[in-house]
């Protein structure tokens, strides 16, 4: 099915990337509270998106990440379109375990959330790949932690503020103070997770490098 091991690696990484990105957007409408701070539950799958983005960047280049990001944005939009149709199809009365009101409460995200999610995703991914290659072009194959963590630090700052700003603050769902504290809380959480994932990035590099090297032997 796959001509080379590199093709298989790309499909696996792309599948993980797309699954976590789409899932993050679908669950992003729920806000959770950690102490005095509020943030979107959609941040939970993002650490895996960070990890796969860095690995795809490393082995498939800038064009690979950009193309995959555009495809994923299209799939996110497609998912919301399917949800729109599903919301407008009535549930079977007395049979369906989930009625229309319950289904809408979970999946009936507003247009602001959809637009904010897609814009934030695209902007953050394009910034991530640009910063990643800025560092890689200057350090070569050294300092993986610098390009991996550095790109995440910058890109997720934009992502955190864009998605909450468009989805919740602009339509008046949260006030400005909550918007700022929520964005900073989410950003801090994602940044902390990105730093903790650094060993996994090195592990992923090691596994993929050895797997691809075995094909050349």
BELGI-V278544 format. One record per residue. N is the residue number from 1. NEAR is the number of other ideal C-beta (glycine too) atoms within 12 Angstrom. Layout:
BEGIN
n=N near=NEAR
n=N near=NEAR
END
This chain:
BEGIN
n=1 near=7
n=2 near=12
n=3 near=10
n=4 near=15
n=5 near=23
n=6 near=24
n=7 near=18
n=8 near=19
n=9 near=31
n=10 near=29
n=11 near=22
n=12 near=24
n=13 near=33
n=14 near=29
n=15 near=21
n=16 near=27
n=17 near=40
n=18 near=33
n=19 near=22
n=20 near=30
n=21 near=42
n=22 near=32
n=23 near=25
n=24 near=36
n=25 near=44
n=26 near=31
n=27 near=25
n=28 near=41
n=29 near=31
n=30 near=23
n=31 near=28
n=32 near=20
n=33 near=15
n=34 near=18
n=35 near=11
n=36 near=12
n=37 near=22
n=38 near=28
n=39 near=34
n=40 near=41
n=41 near=24
n=42 near=39
n=43 near=41
n=44 near=23
n=45 near=27
n=46 near=43
n=47 near=31
n=48 near=30
n=49 near=43
n=50 near=44
n=51 near=35
n=52 near=41
n=53 near=48
n=54 near=44
n=55 near=40
n=56 near=41
n=57 near=40
n=58 near=35
n=59 near=30
n=60 near=29
n=61 near=20
n=62 near=27
n=63 near=14
n=64 near=30
n=65 near=39
n=66 near=25
n=67 near=21
n=68 near=36
n=69 near=36
n=70 near=22
n=71 near=23
n=72 near=36
n=73 near=31
n=74 near=20
n=75 near=27
n=76 near=40
n=77 near=25
n=78 near=20
n=79 near=29
n=80 near=31
n=81 near=17
n=82 near=17
n=83 near=26
n=84 near=20
n=85 near=12
n=86 near=21
n=87 near=24
n=88 near=15
n=89 near=14
n=90 near=14
n=91 near=18
n=92 near=12
n=93 near=8
n=94 near=7
n=95 near=9
n=96 near=15
n=97 near=9
n=98 near=16
n=99 near=17
n=100 near=19
n=101 near=14
n=102 near=14
n=103 near=21
n=104 near=21
n=105 near=14
n=106 near=19
n=107 near=28
n=108 near=21
n=109 near=33
n=110 near=24
n=111 near=19
n=112 near=27
n=113 near=35
n=114 near=31
n=115 near=26
n=116 near=38
n=117 near=41
n=118 near=37
n=119 near=28
n=120 near=44
n=121 near=45
n=122 near=32
n=123 near=28
n=124 near=40
n=125 near=44
n=126 near=29
n=127 near=29
n=128 near=44
n=129 near=35
n=130 near=25
n=131 near=32
n=132 near=40
n=133 near=26
n=134 near=20
n=135 near=29
n=136 near=26
n=137 near=16
n=138 near=15
n=139 near=17
n=140 near=13
n=141 near=15
n=142 near=12
n=143 near=19
n=144 near=31
n=145 near=24
n=146 near=23
n=147 near=36
n=148 near=38
n=149 near=32
n=150 near=32
n=151 near=39
n=152 near=42
n=153 near=31
n=154 near=29
n=155 near=41
n=156 near=40
n=157 near=27
n=158 near=30
n=159 near=46
n=160 near=40
n=161 near=30
n=162 near=33
n=163 near=45
n=164 near=41
n=165 near=31
n=166 near=31
n=167 near=39
n=168 near=38
n=169 near=25
n=170 near=23
n=171 near=20
n=172 near=14
n=173 near=24
n=174 near=24
n=175 near=16
n=176 near=17
n=177 near=14
n=178 near=24
n=179 near=31
n=180 near=22
n=181 near=26
n=182 near=36
n=183 near=37
n=184 near=23
n=185 near=28
n=186 near=41
n=187 near=34
n=188 near=23
n=189 near=29
n=190 near=39
n=191 near=29
n=192 near=22
n=193 near=26
n=194 near=36
n=195 near=22
n=196 near=18
n=197 near=29
n=198 near=28
n=199 near=17
n=200 near=24
n=201 near=35
n=202 near=21
n=203 near=17
n=204 near=31
n=205 near=28
n=206 near=17
n=207 near=20
n=208 near=29
n=209 near=22
n=210 near=16
n=211 near=22
n=212 near=23
n=213 near=15
n=214 near=14
n=215 near=17
n=216 near=11
n=217 near=8
END
